[in-house]
Amino acid sequence: MPFRSPESRTDRRGSLRLLRLLLAVSVALPLVLFAGIGWRERGEAQEEAERSSRKNALILHEHVLKVFDTMAQVLDRVDERVHGRSWREIGESESLHRYLRTLVGELDQVGAIGLTDSTGTVRNSSRVFPSRNSYIGDRADFREQRESDAGLLIAGPIADAATGKATFGISRRRSGPGGPDGNFDGIIAAIVNPDYFFSFYRQVVSTEGESISLIRDDGVILMRYPPLEGRQGPAALPTLPPDRGLRGEIRKQPVEGVFRTDVSHVQGLARVFAYKRVGDFPVYVVYGLDQSQITRSWWRNMALDGAFVAPATLALALIAWLAYSRAASENAAVRRWAEEVRNRERLEEALRQSQKMEALGQLTGGVAHDFNNLLTAAMANMHLLGRHLPPEGQRFLTGANTALERAEKLTRQLLSFSRQDAVNPTVVDLGDSLRRMGDLLERSVRADVALDWDIAPVPMAVAVDSVQLEMAVLNLVLNARDAMPGGGRIRIAASPGPEPRSVRIEVSDTGAGMPPEVIARAFDPFFTTKGVGKGTGLGLSMVYGFARQSGGNATIDSRPGEGTRVRIDLPLTEMRPPEPAPAPTAPVADHRPLRILVVEDNPLVLMATVEGLTQEGFTVETAEDGVAALELLETDRDFDLVVSDVVMPRGVSGIDLARHIRERWPQLRVLLASGYSPESLATMGADTASVLAKPFTPDQLAVRIRSLAGV
């Protein structure tokens, strides 16, 4: 019987164990990595849901605050209207009733307005005339106003007498002799139109797991969308407990916050809530989202991740299984061969050893080759896929790349990570100029604002400053956008004007419109109706100045509630737009290397910019901020151009740096690189012709530098 060394048996059994281990690892490792990715994405999904909830609460807060401010103004106007009148005059005044009906008709927010005397009897209202003298003296808000001046008092929930729907109201004392400390002389109250809120909330709530509530600080729910449904219709809304849930969280963070609960007080569900106090009113707007919606979103993400992981896992497992089966089959063949040639021990042993080494060599080479091919193909395709995926899909790509990078034992970091020029008239075709602004204007409005175009298909040659033309139209579109916080439509039209040899640009919106006193001052410099920090009051004055400097005129047509229409009338010209200049046949090129000063405080961006410009043939010097750049220029001004970031530390921004350079060294050109659009930088004083928007590639930067340097 031939002698078989223990070493040969151990080696083969060890190879099979190694292949079994490889088979197990090829399945277990991707699953472990997939579980880790899932755990991380679960946290990211929760954080994204909370960020989105906080954003929605902020949007809802602005909407409710405007409603409350409008209601307060309505009560003030009614109080002024009835000031000095007796209750008998108020009750018999049909003109007052018509005035109240007009207010309700003009303001969608208001459901009804009523005036109640000191006994609790409603003496006049917007509903019917003469008033039915209904009694509300037993209502809590009336009693509270009678006892002391409560200011603007939020009352509710109450049922709308006309529709029966749950709503709430706002009341204030009627002004009388002695001021707030004088005798009580009744109240003026208005109730909110719930349909106005619900129509807006339907635009915010997109899934059945979302809810919006208005909650008074004593826990009373004034309104909820969607309404709770009971067996017989809308269910009554409970009062929130003072020591837990929302009110407990408000006690910790009284202005705004986000919190999670496993059992909500209203529906008993696990939910995420974001809340914000409505100005100085004792009311909170609360946005809620079911935790199940977040979980479903997470599962969808995991399914997408699984679409990447599963094929790779199956391929690795199949390769390992084929290798193991092949090795096991070869091992059995070797044993059979050994038994058949037992009498030829030395030859059989040599042959068996030869086959073993050959099998292991083929196995190792095959597995390595197939694995490397698979890994290389996967990584290459992931890289190519990264060029086409939208930004929201990048984190899934990152998860798949992480699994591949760990298999290769490499570590990587993913780096994502107002014009005041003199008028320079040129002859342009108005229609062509407006059409070229299409992409810019589309990017300047929100998703809930639609742009409608109506440009007459006729030649309309005008002599204007083309840049100022674009800025004027852009300002009008931005003003129209801001006048429609809840969305709407903007119409941009151009056609022959009503006067001979004229053309008209018209920008109209479906916003809130303007009263006559605002229209009278709309073109005044620095006049604005926007809040502090939200407008300079120069947009419309710039439009008017452009129209007048171009030989035309600008007018405004607007009514409250009917939108605004701004018209710019310009004279036509007999001249025609110039033909594009032919490219020079033999340009004289400046072959000297350009010397560039790059000012950038981000070391990674600075390194990439310097490397790219160096490879493009430029001589590059650097400065880490605007202060360092000015210090360098004091001693060395032999630069062809300065490339500078806009936002930098130490108090000197890129715009400040460009202004200093224009004042001290006017022959030196400055190119600003920024993530802000050139249009927004123009409002800060930057020259939009010398702005390069980020992101950009080194070759794009080089082309822009050569263009500005004139080479």
FITIDO-917761 format. One record per residue (C-alpha): residue in one letter; x, y, z. Coordinates in steps of 0.2 Angstrom, whole numbers, plus 5000, padded with zeros to 4 digits. Example, Ala and Ser with C-alpha at 12.3 -4.5 7.8 and 13.67 -1.06 7.14 Angstrom:
<atoms>
A506249785039S506849955036
</atoms>
This chain:
<atoms>
M500050005000P500850174995F501350295009R500350455009S501150595019P500050685032E500650845025S499750815008R498150775017T498250935028D498751045013R497150995004R496051005018G496751175022S496451225004L494651175006R494451255022L495151415015L493951405000R492451375012L493051525022L493151625006L491351575002A490751625019V491651795018S491051825001V489251815008A489451885025L490652035022P489452125009L487952085021V488952165036L489352315025F487552325019A486952325037G488152465042I487652565027G485852535032W486152595050R486952755044E485552785031R484252765044G485052905055E485253015039A483352975034Q482853035052E483953185051E483253235034A481453215040E481753325055R482653455044S481153455031S479953465046R480853615053K480753695035N478953665033A478553735051L479453895046I478453905029L476853875039H477354005052E477554145039H475854105032V474954105049L475854265054K475254355039V473454295042F473554355060D474254525055T472954545042M471554505055A472254625067Q472254765054V470454725049L469954735068D470854905068R469954965053V468254915059D468655005076E469055165067R467555155057V466355145072H467355255083G466155375092R464555295086S463255235098W462755045098R461055105092E461855185077I462955035074G461454915075E460455025062S461855055050E461654965034S463155045027L464254975041H463554805036R464054825018Y465754885023L465954725034R465354625019T466654715008L468054675020V467554495020G467454485002E469154554999L470054455011D469954265009Q470754245026V469154315035G467554215037A466454345046I466654505056G465454555070L465254695083T464554645100D463954765114S464454765132T462954645136G463554515124T462254545110V462954555092R462254715085N462954715067S463954585057S464454545039R463254395039V461454475039F460654645041P459854685052S460754585064R459854445073N460554505090S461254335094Y461954325111I463854275114G464054345132D464354165138R465854145127A467554135136D468354265125F466954385128R467054365147E468954385147Q468854545136R467454615148E468554585164S470154665157D470854725140A471654565133G472254645117L472154535102L471354375110I471354215100A469754115104G469153945098P468853815092I467153875087A465953825074D465653935059A463753985060A463653985041T464653825037G464653725053K466553705051A467753715065T468753875066F469354005078G469254195080I470154345085S469354485095R469854655103R468954775114R468054915105S468955085108G468055195120P468355345132G469755315144G470755205133P471155025139D470755065157G469055145153N467355065154F467054905144D466054955128G465954785119I467154695107I467554675088A467754505083A468254405067I468254225063V469454145052N468954055036P469553875038D469453845019Y470853975016F471953875028F471553715021S471753765002F473553815007Y473953665018R473453555004Q474853624994V476053585009V475453415014S475853285000T475653115010E474353045021G475553035036E475753225037S474753345047I474653535051S473953605067L473753775075I473853755094R473553885108D474853895122D473553825134G473453665124V471853695114I471953645096L471153785086M471353695069R472053535062Y472253475044P471753355038P470353355051L470053205062E468653095056G467453005068R465952895064Q464753035062G465953155054P467353265060A467953215077A468153345091L469953395094P470753355112T471653475123L473553435125P474153395142P475253525150D476653415157R477153305142G477253295123L477153465114R476853575129G478253485138E479453525124I478853705123R479253725141K481053685137Q481153775120P479753905120V480053985102E480353835091G480953655091V480853475084F480453325094R479953145092T478653045102D478252865101V476352895106S475653055100H474253125110V472953155096Q473152995086G474252885097L475552855083A477452875083R477753045075V479053185072F478453365076A479153535072Y478353685080K478653875080R477754015089V476754135078G477554305082D476954375099F475354275098P475054135110V474854015096Y476053885089V476053815071V476453625072Y476953515057G476853325061L477553175051D477152995054Q478752895059S478052765047Q478352875032I480152905037T480352715039R479552685021S480752815014W482252725022W481652555015R481552624998N483352685000M483952515006A483052434991L484152544980D485652504990G485252324989A485152334970F486952384970V487552254983A486552104978P487352074961A489052094968T488751974982L487951844971A489451864959L490751844973A489751694981L489651614963I491451634960A491951554977W490651414975L491351374958A493151374965Y492651264980S491751144969R493151134957A494451104971A493350974979S493150884962E494950894959N495350824976A494250674973A495050644956V496750644964R496250524978R495550404964W497150424954A498150384969E497150224973E497350164955V499250184955R499650134973N501050014967R501950164959E502150264975R503450384969L502650414952E500950434959E501550554973A502450654961L500950664949R499750704963Q500850834969S500950904952Q499150904949K498850984966M500051124963E499351154945A497551154952L497951274966G498851384954Q497451384942L496251414956T497151554963G497451644947G495651614941V494951684957A496151834957H495851864939D493951854940F493951954957N495052094950N494052104934L492452114944L493152244956T493952344942A492352344932A491252384947M492352534952A492452594934N490652594932M490352674948H491452814943L490552834926L488852824935G489352964947R489453084932H487653054928L486753034945P485853184952P486453254968E485153164978G485753004972Q487553034977R487452954994F486852794988L488352794976T489452834991G488852675000A489252564986N490952644983T491352615002A491152425000L492252424985E493552534993R493652425009A493852274998E495352354990K495952425007L496152605001T495452755009R494852905000Q493953065004L492453124994L492553304990S490953364985F491053404993S487154814958R487754874942Q488155064941D488955064924A488755204911V487355164899N488155074884P486755064871T486854934857V485554884845V484754724850D483154624845L482054634860G481254464857D482954374855S483654454871L482154404881R482254224875R484054214879M483554254897G482454104898D483553994908L484154134920L482354184924E481854004927R483153974939S482754144948V480954084953R480353954965A479553784960D477853854964V477953994952A477653964933L478354084919D477254114904W477954194888D477154294875I478354364863A477754434846P478554344832V479054514823P480754604823M480854734837A482554824836V482954944851A484455034856V484754994874D486054944886S485854754885V486454714902Q485354844910L483854774900E484254604907M484354674925A482754774923V481754614917L482654514931N482154634944L480354634938V480254444939L481054444956N479754574963A478354474955R479054314963D479154394980A477354454978M476754274977P477354184993G476054054990G476454024972G475654084955R476054134938I477154274930R476854324912I478254404901A477654484885A478454584872S477454664857P477354824847G476754964858P475255074857E476155224851P476955224833R478755164832S478755094850V478854924858R478154864875I478854744888E477554684900V477854584916S476254534926D475954424941T474454354950G475054414967A474254524980G474354684971M474754854977P473654994984P473655164976E474755244989V476155114986I475955134967A476255314969R477955284977A478455124969F479755204957D480555304971P482355254976F482455164992F480555144994T480154964998T478754865007K479854715011G480454685028V482154735034G483554655025K482454585011G482454724999T483454884995G482054984986L483155004971G482454874959L480954974952S481955134952M483255054942V481854994930Y481155164928G482955244926F483355114912A481755154903R482055344904Q483855334899S483355224884G482055354878G480555274885N479455264900A478855134913T477155124921I476255014935D474554954934S473954864950R472454834962P472454744978G472054564976E472154574957G474054564954T475254684947R475754734929V477354834925R477554904907I479154964899D478855064883L480455084872P480655174855L481055064840T482655104830E482855104811M484555024814R484754834814P485754724827P487554704821E488054544813P489254434823A491054494820P491954364810A493454274819P495154354814T496054254802A497754274809P497654334827V499254404835A499454294850D500354354866H501454204869R502254264885P501654164900L500354264910R500754294928I499254264939L498854304958V497654174965V496754234981E495954084990D495754045009N495253855006P496853755004L496053614994V495253734981L496953834981M497953684977A496753624963T496753794955V498553824956E498953654949G497653674935L498353844930T500153784931Q499753644919E498853774907G500553874906F500254014918T501454074932V500554074948E500754164965T499554144979A498854234994E497754155007D496554305009G496154485004V497354565017A498854455011A498454494993L498454684996E500054665006L500854564991L500254694978E501054834988T502754764984D502454664968R501254724956D501954634940F500354524938D499254514923L497654464932V497054434950V495854284953S494954294969D493654204979V492254314986V491954255004M493554265013P494154305031R494954445040G493654575034V494154595016S493054505004G493354474985I492254624981D493154734993L494854674986A494254714968R493754884973H495454924981I496354864966R495254974954E495655124965R497555084967W498054994952P496655024939Q497654934925L497554764934R496054664930V495154554944L494154394940L493054344955A492654164957S491054124968G489654004971Y488454154970S487754194954P488454344944E486754434946S486754414965L488554484966A487954634955T486854684969M488454684980G489454794968A490254664958D490554684939T489654534932A490754534917S492154484928V491354344938L491654164935A490354054944K490853904953P490953754950F492253764936T493653664928P495353724926D495153744907Q493653854909L494653964921A496053974909V494954024895R494154164905I495854224911R496454234893S494854324888L495054454901A496854474898G496554494879V497654354873
</atoms>
